[in-house]
Amino acid sequence: MKKAVFLAAILISGLIIERGNLSAAGPDYSKYFITDSAVVFSWSETVSNWVPASLMLYSYQDGKISSLLTIDFNSRADQARTDYAYNAYDLLETETNYYFSGGAWVTATRNLYFYDSQNRVSEIHVQKWVSSAWVYDRIQNNYLYDGNNKQLEFQTIYWRSNAWTPPKTD
């Protein structure tokens, strides 16, 4: 285990050093991967302070986010993952969500994005994974815009008694 960590540290150090020395004539490793991260804090009643809870690692491909991995800040155990897929116009098409359980990724939900004629998000349909198939969840989000492309409304509708409810509007 120590050898694997040591080798990984050497590899990462080499990439960081090489990236620091990038020039127009040298290889551009940044086009192969980009990773950002964020630490999520939660309030601890025990110490009455904000403490690190999760680490979120963002991965990119072709300049667009491709996945988001959430791990426990203290144990480094995998918690959740979201994979992003884009359509032919480079617009977000799906976000597929997973949680980590029993040593494996378990498919949970996905958001399907729909766009109007001006490529603005018009609807987000939420689906959940049930018995090896995607089924619509009980919620959908709709977006309405004015003539100046400013968002007028954000609507949430729910599936109840085999019909969509009237929208709740923000």
Stockholm file with secondary structure:
# STOCKHOLM 1.0

chainA/1-170         MKKAVFLAAILISGLIIERGNLSAAGPDYSKYFITDSAVVFSWSETVSNWVPASLMLYSYQDGKISSLLTIDFNSRADQARTDYAYNAYDLLETETNYYFSGGAWVTATRNLYFYDSQNRVSEIHVQKWVSSAWVYDRIQNNYLYDGNNKQLEFQTIYWRSNAWTPPKTD
#=GR chainA/1-170 SS CHHHHHHHHHHHHHHHHHHHTCCSSSCCGGGTCEEEEEEEEEEETTTTEEEEEEEEEEEEETTEEEEEEEEETTTCCEEEEEEEEECTTSCEEEEEEEEEETTEEEEEEEEEEEECTTSCEEEEEEEEEETTEEEEEEEEEEEEECTTSCEEEEEEEEEETTEECCCEEC
#=GC SS_cons         CHHHHHHHHHHHHHHHHHHHTCCSSSCCGGGTCEEEEEEEEEEETTTTEEEEEEEEEEEEETTEEEEEEEEETTTCCEEEEEEEEECTTSCEEEEEEEEEETTEEEEEEEEEEEECTTSCEEEEEEEEEETTEEEEEEEEEEEEECTTSCEEEEEEEEEETTEECCCEEC
//
